[in-house]
Amino acid sequence: MTSFLVRRVLGAIVILILISLITFYLFYALPRDPARAFCGKICPPATLELVRHNLGMDKPLFVQYWLWLSAIFVGRDFTQFGPCPAPCLGYSFATQEPVFDAIVDRFPVTLSLTIGASVVILSFGILTGMLAAWKVGQPLDKIASSSSVIGASLQIYFVGPLVVFFVVDTLGLLPRPSYVQFTEDPLTWFVHLLIPWLVLSIIFTANYTRMTRSQMLEQLAEDYVRTARAKGMSGRSVFFRFAWRGAMIPIITIFGVDLATLLGGAIITEQTFTLHGIGELAVQAVQNTDLPMLLGVTVIGAAAIVFLNIVVDVLYAFIDPRVRLN
């Protein structure tokens, strides 16, 4: 287990460096000058050169990247802003605030959306898929299969406003979506994020319902399941004690891959419900040619995805004893 975790952490570091390097170089391929974006519309040439010097943009591109990367571990002194303690991701070109502080301030919103939607997806998707497989060919199976097809065809930016209009504005069943810190009021945090969770999870829940049903039916046709039934075990015991373990392995694998898509969906959800999370920072960074903010959001998002994938890999050994991490 230890050697596995060490290998995965080292691999994660390499992946994050490559992601940051590619993002850094692609950003400078844009036709828009980041220094001019920082300086403003009316910027004399002398002032523009001073801004480039203060931001370190007059140095070779590889040197700029090395200064940015090393600042994460040792910090950096900026002529324009002063000292930036580690972990330093620089200062935003648009707002002149520390990038790391801005991300830390917005990260709980995106994290709450992702975790809450994941719970809904795995709970309802897997449960509905298992029930559909348990009652295969019966009305419950047909309803679940039809609903999953409809759910997979819906889009967040279409469903979100409709749900707010009917549930909030017309019926008044729930408050308008917003973010309240969990530590301040857990119940208010839950109620105000319930609609975004449900909307974000619609497409994924439909997909996991179909995958779970398919995997369960496949496992029920395996030799070891028929052997268990031949030995006199009840259908319920075989279904819930043996078949579901084998079915969960590919589902968890796909969920690890879907985490990136889920974070992307969280960005759209934030824009749909006007939630101020990392997605909003990413959109504003692209619009303002804000390299430090764009790099910071990309690296933090990639780090979260890599970490969650490591957790998913570790879960394999607990779900299926045949899997060993070595």
N, C-alpha and C positions, 0 to 999 in steps of 0.2 A: 504493500500500500504506500509506504513512504517513497520508494523509488518511483512509483507511478506518479505521485503528486509532484515530486521534484522534476520529473520529465515534463509534465504538463505545465508547470509554472515556467520552466525555462522556455518551452515552446510558446507559451503565452507572451512572454517578454519579446521574443523575436517577432511574433505576429504584430504586437502593438507598435514596435519600432518600424516595421515595414508599412503599416497603415499610416502612421504619422509622417513617414518619409514621402510616401506617395501623395498624401493629401497636401503636404507642404509644397511639393514640386508642381502639382496640378494647379494649386492656387496661383502660383506665379506665372502659369501659362495663360491666365486670364488677361484680356486686353486692358482692363481697368487697373490704374496705378493705386495700390493700397495707401501709399503716402499721401496722394492727392485726396483720397477719400477721407483720410484722417485730418488733413489740413483744411478742407472745406472747398466750396465752390470758388471763392475769391482768394487765391493763394499766389503771391508773387514767386518767381523762380528762386530767389534767395531764401525765402521762407520754406519753400518746398524742399530745398537741399538741406536746410537745417533740420527739418522734420525727419528726413531720411537718415541723417546722421544720428539724431537723438534716438531713433527707433532701431538703429543698427542695420538699416536697410541699404547702406552704402557699402557693406561688406559682401564678399562672395557668398553665393547662395548656400554652399555647404557650411560655411562658417556660421551663417545665420541659423541654420538648422541645428548645428552643434551647440550654439549658445542657448537656443530654446530647449533642447533636450537636457543639457546639463543643469539648467535652471530648475528643473523638476526636483533634482536631488540636492543641489547646493544653493539655490537661490540666485538672484542676479540684481545688479544695480543698474537702474535706468536713468539716463541723464534727464529725461522728460518727467519721470514720475518719482524717482528716488529708489530706495532699496525695496526688493520684492522677496520676501522670505520663502524658503522651500515649504511645500511644493509650489513652485512658481510657474504658472502657465502664461505669464505676460499680462499686459493690460489691454483692454478692449480699445480698438481704434474708434469706436462709435461713442462709447460712454465714459471712457477713461477709468473704468473700475477694474479691479483685479479679476481676471477671468476665473480663477479658482473659486473666489468668494461668490461670484455670480452663479457658477454652476452648483456650488454647495447650497446656495439659497433656493435654487429652482429644482434641484434633484429630488427632494421628497415628493414633489407633485408627480413627476414622471414615474418614480419608483412606486408610489401608491397606485397609480393607474395600472402599471404593469403587473404588480403582485395581485391586486384585486381581480383584474381580468383573468390572470392565470388560474386563480382559485375557481372562478366561475367556469372557465373553459374545461379544466380537468374534472371538476365535480360533475357538472351537468353533461359535458360531452361524453365522458367515460361511463357515467351512470346510465344515460339514455342509450348509448351503444350496447351496453351489457344487457339492458332490459330488452332491446330490440333483438339481440341474439338469443336471449332466453325464450322469447315468444316469437321466434322466427316464423314468418308466414301468417301470423295472426294480425288483427287490427292494430295492436300497439306497434308492431314492427313496421307496418305500412305507414302509419302516421309519423313515426320517427324518421323513416327514410324520406318521406315526402317533405317533411319540415326541414330536414338537413339540406335538401336540394334548394329549397326556397331561401334558407338562411345563407347558404354559400354564395348566392347571387346578389345579396344586398351589399350596400356600401355605407361606410360610416357617415360620410358627409350628407347622405340622403336620409338615412334612418335617424340620425341624431336630432336634426331640427323637428322632424315629425314627432318623435317621442317627447321632446320638450313641449311642443305645442299641445299635444293631447294630455300628457300626464301632468305637466306643470301648469300651463296656462289655462287649459280647458277644465280639467278635472281637479286640479289642485292636490293631487295625491302626494307629490314629493316637492321639495324646494328646488329652486333653480340650481344647476350644478355649479359648484365653487369648491375652493380648497380651504379646509381648516386643519391646522396641525393636529396630528393624532394625539400628541401629548397634552394638548389643551382641552380637547373634548372628543373622545373616541366615538361617541354616538353621532355627534354632528358630522365628524369626518366621514363616517360610514354612510350616513343618509345623503349627504351632498355629493358623494362620489358614486352612488349606486347606479344612477342613469348612465354615466360614462362607462362604468364597468360593463354593464349589460350591453350597451351599444358596441363597445370595442370587442366584446367576446362573441358577438352573434356569428360572424363568419367562421371564426376558429372553432366554436362549439359545434357548428354544423359539420365541419370537416372531421373533428375528432369523434363525433357520433358515428359517421360512416366508417372511419378507420377502426374504431373499437368493435363495431359490429362485424366487420370483415375479418379482423384478427381473431375474435372469439369463435366465429364459425370455423375458421381454419384450424384453431387449436382443438376444437371439439371433434375434428375429424382425424386427429393424430392417433397413432397406435397406443401411446401410453394412456390416453383417455379411454379408448375402447377396452384396454386391459383392466383399468380401474373399474369400469362398469361391469366387466365380466366377473370380477371378484366380488361383486355384490354391493358396491358403493352406490348410494343414491345419486340421481341426476343432479340434485342441488349441491351435494358435497363435491362431486366432480367439477361442476361448473365454477363454484366459488373457491374451491380449495386448490385446484390444479390448473384449470384452463386459463384463468385470468392472469396467472403469473407469466406464462409464456406470451400472452397477448400484450402485456404491458411493456415488454422490452422494445419492440419497434415503435410503440407509441411514445415512449420516453425519448427515444432517439430522435424522432421527428419533432418532438416538443423542444429539444435542445436546439435544433435548426430553426424552429419557428420563433424562438426568442427574439432574433433580429427583426423578423417581420412584425412581431408583437410590439417592439419598441417603435418601429416605423408607424404602426397603427396608432400608438400612443401620441405621436407627433400630430397626426391628423385629428385625433380626438381632442387634443389640447386646442387646436385651432377651431374646431367645431364648437366647443363649449367655452371658449375664451378662458382656458386654464393656463396659468403662467408657469410653464415647465421648461424643460430643456428643449423641447420641440420648438417653442417660440424663440428661444435663443438661437437655435440652428437656422431658422428661417430668417431672422433678423441679421445674422452674421453673413449669410449668403447675399442678402439684399444690399448690405452696407459694405461688402468686400472686407469684412472684419476677420483677418487671418487669425489672430490669437484666439478669438472666441470660437471660430470654426474648428481650429485644431483642437482646442480644449474639449469641445463638445464631442468631436469625433473620437478622440482618444478615450475619454471617460465612457462613452457609449460602448466602444469596442471592448474596453476592460470589463465592463459589466457583463457583456455577452460572453466573453471568454471565461470569466469566473463562474457564471451560471452553467456553462457547458461542462466545466470540471465537476461541479456539484452533481449534474445529471449523470456523468460517467460513474461517479462514486455510488450513486443510487442503484446502479445495475446490480452490484454484488448483494444488495439487501433484498432486492425483489426476486432475483433468480440465482439460487445457489450455484448453478452451473457456470456462472460468470465469475471469473477471478481477475482481479486487477494486479498485474505483475509486470 
